[in-house]
Amino acid sequence: METLDYIVVGQGIAGSCLALELLDRGAKLRIFDESWRDAACLVAAGVINPITGKRLVKSWRSGAAHPYAKKYYGALEGRFRAKFYSDKRILQLCRSEEERELWLSRAALPDYAAFAEGPNRAGAFPLLNDSEGSYFITHSAWVNAAELMSSFKRFFLSAGALAEGAFDFSKLSLSGSLLEYSGVRARRIVFCDGWRAVKNPFFSWLPYRPAKGEIITVKSDAEIPPYIIHRGNWLMKCGHDTFRAGSTWDRENLNADTSRKACCELLKAAENMFREKHSFEVVGQSAGIRPCTATTRPHLGAHPADSRVLSFNGFGSKGYALSPYFARHFCDWLCGIAELDAEADLSRHVKKFYRRGV
C-alpha cells in the first residue's frame, strides 16, 4: 500500500492551490475529486476585486492576498503554458445618488485612494447607463476560471496526483497511526470540498451558508469599453459578440440546475447596463454552489478531535482572490513556521458549534 503525506479531497480552486503548494514543498499526495460537480469554481467570475459589496468596503485581507494572487497567476501561466490571467479594471456604474456619494466618501479615505479612480462624470460612457456617474476600481484582475482549472487538472493528472471520483467517507479509516483510503496510507487528510462540507461528517458543524450562483453567456451587438462592467451585477466581453453576465445568489436551491428565473434576472441586469435597448441571445447558462460561511471568513485548521483531519475551505465567492495566498499561509502553518490567521482559524468556532467527535 502506497504511503503519502497528504490526501486532498477536492480539486476546486482552493484544493488546487493547496495541492500545488504542497507538491512544490516536496510532499507526496493524492487528490480525490469528482470533476467539480456542483462546484462554483467554473461558474465564478474569477474577478480579483479589492472593493466589494453594497457598502464598498475593502475586501478582507486584500492588501496581502490580492498582490500575491496577481503574481501567482502570472507565474502560473508560464509554468502551465496557458493564458488565463489579465489585469483588468472594473468600471462601477453608480445606480443612485446615494451610491455616488458613498463612493466619493470612500475615495477620500487614504486606505481606499490606491484602489479608486474617479469619479467619472455622468455621460462619460455614452453607450452605458451611467446617468449617476461612475468610477474605476483599480488593482483588479480577471482569471479565466475554465482555462485555469483545466490547466490545474492536466498538471495533476500528468503528475499522477489526481484520482477522479466521488470521495466515500465510509472507506476512510482513522484507526491506525496512518489514515487509510482507497489503497493509500497518509499522515493527514485535508478537506477542500467546497459547499459539500455541510455534508462532511468531520466539519458539517462549522457555520457554513452555501449560496448557489448562476451566470449566462449571451450573444449581442452591444459594445462595451474593455473593462469589467458592474452595476449590481457584472458584464464582461469574452468574444467578438459574446458576453458573460452574472451572477445570482440563491441560498434555498442548492443544486447545479439552471433556472429560468435566474436567466431572466441576469438578462434584465445586462440590459440595464446600457442606455439604449440591445438584443441578447442566451447561448449558455451554468450554475454552481459557493462554499460561503456565516462569518464570511474561511474555515482553516484541524478537527478538534483528530489533528490529522484538516479543513482548507470556505472561501466563498473570493476563492480565486484568496486561495493562492492562503495556500502558502496554510502550508507554513503545517510546517510549524506560522500561526493560522486568527479570523480564519476554525478553532474559534469550537466552543459555540462543536458538540461531539466523529
N, C-alpha and C positions, 0 to 999 in steps of 0.2 A: 504494500500500500504506500502510495506516494505521500511524503511529508512536506507540508508547506508552512510558511509563516502566517499567511492570511487566506481566509475565504472572504471574498467581497460579494455581497448579494445586491445586485442592481448595477446596470451599466447605463444609467442616465448621466446627466452632466456631472452630478456630484460623485457618483461612483467611478466615472471615467477619470475625472481629475485626480481623485484619491488613488485609484489603482495605478495610474501613470506615475504619480509621485512616489508611491511605494516601490514600484519596479525600478525607478531611477535611483532609489536608495539601496538597491540590491536585494529587496525582498522577493521571496518566491510566493506566488499567489495564484488563485483561480477565481475568476469572476463567473457567477451564475446569473443569467438574465434571460427573460422570455421575450426578447426582441421589442422592448419598450412598450409592451401592450398597456394601454390606458395612460401611459406616461405623458407628462406635459413637455418633455424635453424637445419634441419635434413640433409642438404647437406653439411654443413660446415665441415671442417677437425676437428674442435674442438681443435685446437692446440693453446696453450699459448706460444707465441714466442716473446722474448724480443728484437730481432734484425730482422728487416724485410726490404723488398724492394730491388731494384737493387743497391741502394747506401748503403745498410747495415747500416741503421740508427736505433737507439733505438726507439722502439715503444712508441707512445705518452702515457704518464702517466704510463709507465710500472713499474717505480720504486715503486709506491704505489699500483697500481691496480693488478699487477701480483702476488706479495706475498699474497695479500688479497684473490685473486681468488683461489690460491692453497690451502690455509687454509679453505676457504669456501667450496670448493667441497669435500675436505677430511672429513669435519664435516658433510656435507650433506649426504654422503654415509651411515654414521651411523644412521642418522635421517630417511632416506628413506629405510634403509636395502637393499641397492643395491650397485653394483660395477660399477662405470663409470669413475673413475679418476685414473690416474697414472702419476708419474713423468717420463718423457721420453726425452732423449736428442735428438737433431736434428743434423744429420750428413750432413753438407753442402758440396756438391761436387763442386769444382770450375770448371767453364766452360771455363775459359780463363786465360791467364797470367795477364790480367788487373784486373780480379776479384780477383785473388790470391794476387796481390799487394795491392788492396783496402782492402782486409781482413787484411793483415799484418799491414797496417797503422791504421786501426780501433783498432786492438788488442793492439796497443802500447798506446792507449789513456786510462787514468785512469778510465773514466766513462764506458769503454767497457770491461776492463780486467776481471771483475767479471762474464761477460756473455760469455766469449770466451775461448776456449781451443784449442791449436794447435799452428802452423799449423801441420797437419799430412803430411808426405812425400807422394809424388806420388807413387802409388802402395801399400800403406799401407792396402788397402782393395782389395785384388786380384780379387774378383768377380765383383767389381763395376767399373764404368767408372770414375776413379779418377786420370787420367793422369796429371792433373794440380794441384794435391794435394787436400786437404780437411781440414775442421776444424769442431769443435763441437760448437754448441750453447747450453749453459748450462742454468740452472734455467728455463727450458722449461717443458711443461707438455702436456698431452693429455686428453681430455674429450670425452667419448663415447656419442656423441650427441643424438643418438636414445634412448639409455637407460636412460640418464638423463632426456630428455624431457618427456618420458613415465612415469618416476617416479614423475616428477612435476605434470603431468596430473592426475595420480592416487591420489596424495595427495590433489589436489584442488577439485577433484570430491568427495572424501571422506569427505572433509570439507564443502561440499555444496557451494563452492565458484565459480564453473565454469559452465557457460551456453554455450553449443555448438551451433553454428550457426552464420551466417554472420551478421555483425552489419549493421543496417539500419538507416542511418542518418536522414531520413525523420520522424522517430519515436522519435527522441530526441527533448525534449522541454527544452528551456532555459528561458522560460517566467517568472517562479516564482523564489522565493528565493532559491529553491532547483531544481536541474535538475531532469527530469523525463524521464525514458526509460524502456520499456518492463516490466511494473508493479513494478518498484522500483523508489524510490527517492534517490538522492545522493547529497552531498555537492560539490563534484568535480568529474570530469571525466579525466582520463589520457589515452592518445592515445599512445600505444606501437605497432602500426600497421605495422611496418616494411616498406617495399617499397611501400605499398599501401598508404602511406602518400601523394604520388604525386596525389592521387585522393581524399584526405581528404579535405573537404571544409574549415576546420579551418587552416590547415597547409600546403596546397599544394603550398603556396607562398615561402616556405623555399627552399633553394638551394640544392635539392636532385639530385643525379646522380646514380640511381639504376644500378646494374650490375648482369646479370644472370651468374650463375656458374653451371657447371656440373661435376660430378665425375663418375667413373666407378668402378665396382668390377670385379676382374679377378681371374681366377684360373691359376696357373703356377707352374712349377717345380723349379723356380728360388729360390735362397736363398739370404737373406739379413741379415746384422747384426741387433741386436734388437734396432734399432733407427728409428726415422722418417727420411727417406732419402729425401734430397731436392736437386734438380738440375734444377732450373727453375720452375718445378712442384714438387709435393711431392708424395711419395710412402710409404705405411705403411702396414705391415703384420697384418692381422686380423683373421687368422686361419691357420690351418696346411698347406694348399696350396692356401690360399686365400689372396688377396691383395686389397687395395683400392688405387686408383690413382686420383689425381685432381690437381688443378681444373682450369676450363676455366674462361675467362672474356668476357662477351658479353653485351654491352650497347644498342644494337639495338633490340634484340628479347626478350622482357620482358614477358616471359611466362615460364611455367614449363614443356614444351615439350622437350624431349631429342632429340639430333640431331646426325646424322651420322658423320658430320664434327667434332663435339666435341669428339666423341668416337675415331675417327682416330687420332686426335691431342693428346689425352691422351695416347692412345696405343703407339704412337711414342715416347712420353716423357718417358713412362715406359721402353720401350726398350732401350732408350739412357742412362738409369741409369746403364746399365751393360756393361761389356767388351765383353762377349760372347752373341750370339743370343739365346733368350729363346722364347718359345711359350706362348702366353697369350690367354686364352679363356674368353671372356667377358660374365659374368653371371648376370650382373646388371648394370643399369645406372639410374641416377637420376639428377634432376635439381631443382634449386630454385633461388630466386632473393634476392640479398643482398641490404639492405637499406643504400647504400653508399651516402655520401654527397660531395658537391663540395669542401668543406674545409677539408675533412677527419676528422671532429670533429662531435660528436653527437649534436642533437638539443634538449636541455633540457630547460624546463621553462613553463611560462604561455602565453596564447594567449594575444596579445596586447589589444584586445577589451573586454576580459572577463577572469578574473583571475581564474575562476573556471574550465576553459578548459586548460588542460596541455598536454605537449609533453614529453615523455621519449623514445627517438627514435634516429635512425641514427647511430648506432654503426658499420655499415658496416660489414666487414669481421672479426672484432675483438669483436663480441658480447660476446663470451664465456670468453674472457680475461677481458673485461671492465665492463660487466653488474653487477656482484656482488658488486664491489667497488662503482660504481656509483648509484646503488640502495640504498645503505646506505647513500651516499652523498646527493642524491635527497630527501630522507626522512628527513634527517637533515635539509635541506632547507625548506621542507614543514612544519616542526615543528618550524621554525624560529630560529634555533641554528647554521646555517651556511649560507654563501653566495654561490651561484652557481659558479662553476668553470667558470671563465671568458671566456675561449676559447670554452666552451660548451653551454653557456647561449644563447638561441635563440634570446634574445632581441638585440644582436649585429647585427642581420640581418634586424631588423625592418625598419630602415631608408632607406636602399637600396632596399628592396624587398616588403615590405608590403604596399599595396595600399588602401585597404578598409576592413571594418569589414565583419563578416559573416551575 
